[in-house]
Amino acid sequence: MSQPVKDNYIFSRSEADAIRLNYIHWLSIRLCGFLVHPSIPKESPNLRVADVGAGSGIWAMELAHELPRTARIDAFDNSDSQFPATAWVPPNLHFWTHDCFKPFAEDLLGKFDVVNVRFFVTIITPQTLPPLIQNLTTLLKPGGYLQWYEPDMGTTTVTTGSLSFNTPAVDKLVSIMKKPIPNADHSFAATLDQSFVHQGLELVTFDRYPMRDTLRPFFCHTQIMTYEALCEKLEQQGMLEPVKAAREHLQEVKDEFQKGAAVAQEFVCCIGRKGTA
């Protein structure tokens, strides 16, 4: 099932980047309160779950601990470089390398009760979203659920709470966050519910999770780590002058964060159900 695939990931896939992914996972679970949305039944002892775009595997690892050993989780990513060591992977969890934009193996089609997707914002384009939803849906059993959790980049703004001061560095950061990759569709999360329906899924729920004030300092940490990860990738590509400018900007962002500036953003979770016919 595992196969060599083209890696279009914009970050470095270093250990530091895996830590960034794990930190964002921690923050996301505190924000939304679940691994699997409450609208999705998971009582079946033989539940089968696919985690697509698994990254470091933390979502799948936590779910494997939460579900009975009779359940099975298959986690897919187009690189295995951030997967956990096999010694610590529970027997009901299996990791595979696969490009999710390409068809899945025949023996996987129609086998899953739940398919989970998160944080595809840097790789989705208007052209790739519809076929990706179709491809993910092929994994589902009749009546199975597609769960997609994503930041809504269009909601990204600067906040200073009750304070009032200029934030040129964070303003620039927000502009970058809204459009970090020129050809990507960073607005797709706002209408993910419509995209599900257009691809034949029954819309179960489309929920929004505004960043809470108590989590805002930690969300700022994720922005710093993400920016540093991009700098690391640029360094690997030999782009030293852009890295120098980016690191100078990052220090200015940190200074404004220390004064009380922060990034405000909403996350969305869209749940769709495959027809039973």
N, C-alpha and C positions, 0 to 999 in steps of 0.2 A: 504493500500500500504506500509506503514512504517512497518518495521520488525526488530527484534534484529539480529545483524550481528556481526561476528568476526572482531575485530579491529586490523589490522596489521600496523597501523600508527606508525612510529618510533619516533615521537615527543610527547610532553606531553599533548597537547590539553588544555593548560592553557590559561588564558587571555593574558599573554605575548606572547604565541605562536600565538594567533589570531592576535595580533598586528603585529607580524612578517609577517604573511600571507598578511595582509593588506598593509604593507610597500612594500613587494615584488610585490604586485599587482600594487601599485602606480608606482613603478619603471618600471614595464613591460609595462604599458600603455604609459608611456613617451618614452620608447624605441621603441615600435612598432607603436604607434599612433592610436590604435583602440581597441574596445571591440570585434566587429565582423569584420572580414577581409573584405576589400572593394570588393573582388571578390564575396562575398555572397550577393545576393539580400535580402533586409529586408524591402521593401516598403509595403508588404502586411499588412493590418490593423489587420489581424487575424494570424500573424506569431506565430508559436509555437516553443519554444526553450527549449532544455534540457541542464542543466549545470551539468556535472558528475564529482564528486570529488569536491564538492562546497566549502568545508572548512568553512571559516567564512561567506561565502555568498556574499562577496563584489562584485564579478563580476556580479552575478545575480541581486543584488540590484541596481547597477549602470545601467545595461541594462534595468531593469524594469522602471527606471526613464526616460531612453532615448526612449523607445518604447511607442506606444500608449497604453492606458488602455485596448483596445480590444485584444492586443497580450497577450500571456500566456507564462510564464516561469516556468518550473519545475526543481528544484535544488535537486540533490541527493548526499548524502554522507553516509559513513557507520557509522557515529556518528553525533548526533545532538548537541553535547556539545559546538560547536562554532557557531551554527546558531544564527542569531540576534533575539532579543526579538520579539514576534509576533506583539506587538503593533506598531512596526515600519516597518513591512513587507507590501508592497503595495498589493492591492487586485489581481493584475495580476501575482503575484509571489507565488509559493507554494514550501515548503521544505519537503523532504522525506528522511528517512533513508533507504538505500539499498546498498548492496554489488554489485558493478558494474561488478564483475567477475561472478556473477550469473545471470540467465535469469531475464529479467524485466517482470512485470505483463502483462498479455495478452492485457489489455485495453490500454497499452502504445505503443504497437508494431505498427510501420508504421505511427506514429502520428506526428512526429516532422520534421520541416523544417531545423532546425540546431541543431547539438549536439556539445557542447563545452567541451573540456578536456584540463587540464593544470597540469603541475608539478607532473607527476606520476613517476619521475625518480628513487625514492627510493623503488618502489614496483613492477616494471616491471622486468620480467625475460624472457629469450628467449622462454620459454614454454608458458608463459601467454599472451604475446603480440598478437599473431594471434587470439586466441579465444576472447580476449578483443575487438579487432577491429570488429570482427564478431558480438559480443554481442551489441556493440554500434551501429553498422549498422542496427540492427533489429529495433531500435527506429525510424529510418529515414523513411520519406515518399519516394516514388519513386522520384528521382531528388533532394532529400535532401542533405545537406552538413555536413560533419564531419570536425570540426576545432580542431586542436591539436597544442598547444603551449608548448614548452619545452626547457630547456637549453641543449645545446650540450656539454656534459661533456668532450668529447674528445678534445675540443678546449680550455680547461682551462689552462691558463699559468700565470706566474708572469710577471708583468711589473713594471718598475720604471721610465717610461717616459724618460726624458732627463737626469735623474740622473743615477749614477752608484754606487751601493753598494750591499753587500751580503744580501740575504733574506732567511736565513735558516728556519725561522718559517713559512713564507708564502709559501716557497717551500714545506714544510711538509703539510701545509693546502691544497695546490693544489693536492698533492698526495691523501689526504683523500677525497677530493671532487670528484676525479675521480673514487674512489672505496670505498664509505663509508659503503656499505653493501656487504659482500662477495658474496652472491648468486644472486645479482641483475644484470641486464643487463644495465649498465649505458651508453652504446654506441648506444642504439636503436634510439635515436633522429637523429643521422647522416644519417640513412637510412630509416627514417619514410616514405618517399615518396615511396620507393620500397615496404615497408610493406603494404601500402594502396593499391597499384596496385595488389600485390599478393593476397589480400583479396577481390578483385573484384571491388574496387572503381576506378572511373575515377580521375586521378590526375589533379587538377585544378591549383595549384601553390604550390611551396615549397620555402619559403623565409627565408633568414638569416638576423639576426639583431646583428651586432657586438656592443659590449658595447662602447658607446661614452665616450670621455674623460670627458665631463661635467657631466655625470652620474656616473663616476667611484667612486667618494667618497661615494656616496649613495649605490652603489653596495657593497662596503666594509662594510657598515653598515649591509647589509643583511647577509654577511658572519659571522659577529660577532653575530648577533641575532640567526642565525641558529646554530652556535657552542654552544651558551649559552642554546638554547633549547635542544640540545642533552645532555648537561651536566645536565640539569634539569631532563630529562628522566632517565639518569643514577642514579641520586640521588634518584629518586622515586623507583628505583630497588635495592637500597642499595649498589651500586657499588662505594664505597667511594674512594678507591685508584685510580681507573681509572679517577674519576671526578677530584681528586686533580691534577693529571698529565695533564688532559685536560685543566683545568683552568690556570695552569702555562703556557702551550703552548699558550692558548688564549691571555694571557697578552703579550707574546712575539710577537704574531701576531699584536695586537693593537699597540705596540711600532713601529713595522716596517711600519704599515699603516701610523702612524703619521709622519714618515720620508719621506713618498712618495711612498712606495710600494703599489701595488694594484693587484687585480685579474682581468685578462682579460678572457672574455668568450663570445661566441656567443649563441644567442637564435634562435630557428627555429619555424616557423609556417607552418604547412602542412594542406592543404585544399583538401579534397576528396569529390567526388560527387557520390551518389548512382545512379545506372542506372534507367532509366524510364520504362523499360520493366517489 
